[in-house]
Amino acid sequence: MVGNGHGELFSERVRARGRTYFFDVREAKRGDRYLVISEFRRTPDGHARSRVVVFPDALGRFLEVLRRAAQVIEESGRSRPIGVRRGR
């Protein structure tokens, strides 16, 4: 999906397990582009939102680690993430 024309170049929504994720590519006033990943979920008090912003200089490394993490999940045959955190 194409963005709304206000600095948003791309937006796509993914719904999964009661959560909604948005992947948006935005453009800053100076023309720099960046990725925003937003998560919306219901909570007992209403809704909660979390955001991650990935700038171009970190995008390659971010995608590399995301691919490796996805591979571990797929190889495990489990649909839930493994509770081990590394590289913090």
N, C-alpha and C positions, 0 to 999 in steps of 0.2 A: 504494500500500500504506500502511496506517495503521501508525504506529510501535508501539513495544513498551510504551508507558505509563510509561516512566522518563524523562520529559522529551523523548521523541521523538514528534513529532506526525505525521511523514510520512517515508517512506523508499522510495526507488526505485533499482533497480540497472540499470546499462547495461554490457553486455559488448561490447568492441570491440578487435580486434587484440591479443589476449593480455593485455588490461588489463580491470579491472573498476572501474567508477566507481559511487559511491554518492552520491545527492543526499538529504540528510537535513535536515528542518526540526526544530529542537529548541527547547525552551522552558526558559529559565533559571528558577531558583527564584523570582525576582521577577516572572515572567510575560513577560519580553522574549523574543521569538522571533528566531531567526537561522538562516542556511543554512550547512551544512557540506558541502563537496564533497570526497570522499575518492577517491584512486586507489590501487589495489593492482596490483602487477605482479610477475612472476617475475624474479628476478635469478640470476646464477650462484651466489650465496651463499644463496639461499632466496627471500624475498619482500621487497618494499619498499613502504612506504606514504607517501603525501603527502596533506596536507590543506590546504584553503583554507576559512577561516571568513569569512562575509560578514554583517555586522551590518545591521540595518534602515536606518540612516542612509546606508549606502553601496549598498544594493541597487539603487536606481533607476539610478545611474551604472554599476554593474557590469553590469546587464542591457543597458543602452544600448551599452556598449562590446562586450559579448559578441555582440549582434545585428550590429553593424557588422563585427566580425571574421568572423563566420559568413558574412555577405554577401560579403565579399572572397574567402573560400575558395570559396563556391558560384559566384561569377562567374568565378573563374579556371579552373573546370572540373577542378581538381585535388582529389584526395582527401587529400593531405598538406598540412599548414599551410605557409605561406610563411615563410621564415626571417628575415623582417624584424621587429624589435621596436621598437615606438614607445610613447611615453607612460609610460616607466618611472618 
